[in-house]
């Protein structure tokens, strides 16, 4: 069983970046009406280019059966929710080319995540409708998806 934890940027750091407007903005712009929280995630692509896609995913409920994780060797992947609803983020450390023990996080309203290139992660898992996300990732030729199916599924609570 995997217990869901509240998202913590330091604990998540080996897997990627947590994007949020916390603390003071780096700059005040637009005639003093907008705070800019500058350069909060590193997009990393072996080749190709950055693209923005929109995803609409079906909400899931806990407990959740985790049967597989995936990773993208050619580029990072940033998930930005288009609502203030939390979503579930599952990541695994890499252990010699296969995923290790999964970890599950629930984001806080207003948080987004950027998975480092090659990070094992669960599929997009909104916990509330409408499940709309902007996704910034690699657009390019060649395969950029590796899936790993667990012999014994995990239960996420």
C-alpha atoms as one frame of an Amber mdcrd trajectory, in Angstrom:
protein
   0.000   0.000   0.000   1.162   3.523  -0.786   0.036   6.389   1.448  -0.629
   9.710  -0.256   1.358  12.627   1.194   0.840  16.334   0.754   3.126  17.702
  -1.940   6.446  18.907  -0.570   8.912  20.575  -2.947  12.012  19.316  -1.114
  10.784  15.724  -0.992   9.735  15.867  -4.652  13.016  17.484  -5.853  14.727
  14.226  -6.987  11.837  13.659  -9.422  11.118  17.172 -10.655   9.988  20.676
  -9.823   6.927  21.900  -7.929   5.651  25.109  -9.477   3.699  27.496  -7.303
   3.414  31.162  -6.436   4.937  31.029  -2.974   6.890  33.733  -1.221   7.490
  37.110  -2.779   7.490  37.369  -6.578  10.833  37.755  -8.310   9.605  40.834
 -10.186   6.607  43.111 -10.255   5.506  43.755 -13.851   2.570  45.080 -15.894
   2.413  48.502 -14.255   2.656  47.001 -10.776  -0.369  44.719 -11.202   1.358
  41.351 -11.684   3.944  39.401  -9.721   6.284  37.267 -11.839   7.599  34.066
 -10.245  10.452  33.618 -12.695  11.894  30.428 -14.228  10.349  27.878 -11.839
  10.980  24.730 -13.925  13.757  23.536 -16.208  12.483  22.154 -19.486  14.985
  19.578 -20.705  14.839  17.976 -24.168  17.350  15.722 -25.910  16.060  16.998
 -29.252  12.859  18.333 -30.736  11.145  21.378 -29.290   8.862  22.422 -26.460
   5.150  22.207 -27.199   1.996  22.974 -25.248  -0.843  20.446 -25.417  -4.152
  20.355 -23.571  -5.245  17.176 -21.781  -8.703  16.284 -20.492  -8.431  13.338
 -18.096 -11.166  11.459 -16.263 -11.087  12.060 -12.496 -10.049   9.085 -10.352
 -10.965   8.068  -6.830  -8.918   6.718  -3.963  -8.120   3.994  -3.252  -6.479
   3.638  -6.655  -4.878   0.567  -8.181  -1.448   1.414  -9.617  -0.579  -1.107
 -12.316   1.995   0.794 -14.340   4.272   3.797 -14.516   5.971   5.439 -17.463
   8.910   7.665 -18.279  10.092   9.870 -21.100  13.822   9.610 -21.866  13.794
  12.386 -24.471  12.229  15.192 -22.473  10.832  16.623 -19.281   7.070  16.905
 -18.862   5.261  19.751 -17.084   1.613  19.402 -15.940  -0.229  22.650 -15.194
  -3.822  22.209 -13.969  -6.380  24.550 -15.504  -8.395  24.580 -12.271  -7.505
  24.992  -8.610  -8.276  21.374  -7.789  -5.563  19.109  -6.349  -4.360  16.125
  -8.351  -2.461  12.939  -7.559   1.211  12.648  -8.534   2.960   9.268  -8.388
   6.713   8.944  -8.904   9.305   6.198  -8.495  13.071   6.348  -8.131  14.990
   4.637 -10.917  16.696   1.469  -9.698  18.925   0.201 -12.467  16.502   0.958
 -15.282  13.337  -0.158 -13.507  11.083   1.779 -11.132  11.626   1.420  -7.399
   9.027   1.826  -4.653   6.322   4.309  -5.742   5.617   7.503  -3.803   2.319
   9.370  -4.029   1.687  13.084  -3.486  -1.461  15.203  -3.509  -0.847  18.673
  -4.870  -2.198  21.761  -3.185  -4.487  24.119  -5.112  -2.397  26.236  -7.467
   0.536  23.793  -7.735   1.880  22.319 -10.967   4.658  19.748 -11.450   7.485
  19.307 -13.921   8.912  15.777 -14.144  12.629  15.616 -14.877  13.575  13.808
 -18.068  13.614  10.037 -17.451  11.561  10.137 -14.213   9.240   7.177 -13.646
   5.748   8.533 -12.966   2.114   7.525 -12.906  -0.327   8.696 -15.536  -2.174
  11.992 -15.197  -4.532  11.507 -12.241  -6.967  14.320 -11.503  -9.059  13.839
  -8.373 -11.827  16.246  -9.453 -13.613  17.191 -12.668 -12.988  18.754 -15.116
  -9.463  17.239 -15.258  -8.109  19.898 -17.640  -4.349  20.404 -17.871  -1.889
  22.282 -20.026   1.094  20.017 -20.644   4.457  21.350 -21.793   6.662  18.605
 -23.170   8.848  17.466 -26.054   7.471  17.495 -29.574   9.713  15.581 -31.947
  10.450  12.438 -33.898  11.187   9.079 -32.329   9.845   7.163 -29.364   9.694
   8.989 -26.046   7.602   6.633 -23.931   8.659   3.642 -21.847   6.063   1.832
 -19.731   6.667  -0.513 -16.818   3.846  -2.817 -15.671   4.175  -4.061 -12.087
   3.951  -7.811 -11.480   1.855  -7.019  -8.408  -0.199  -3.799  -8.540   0.012
  -1.302  -5.679  -2.929   0.226  -3.842  -2.742   3.986  -3.328  -4.744   5.324
  -0.366
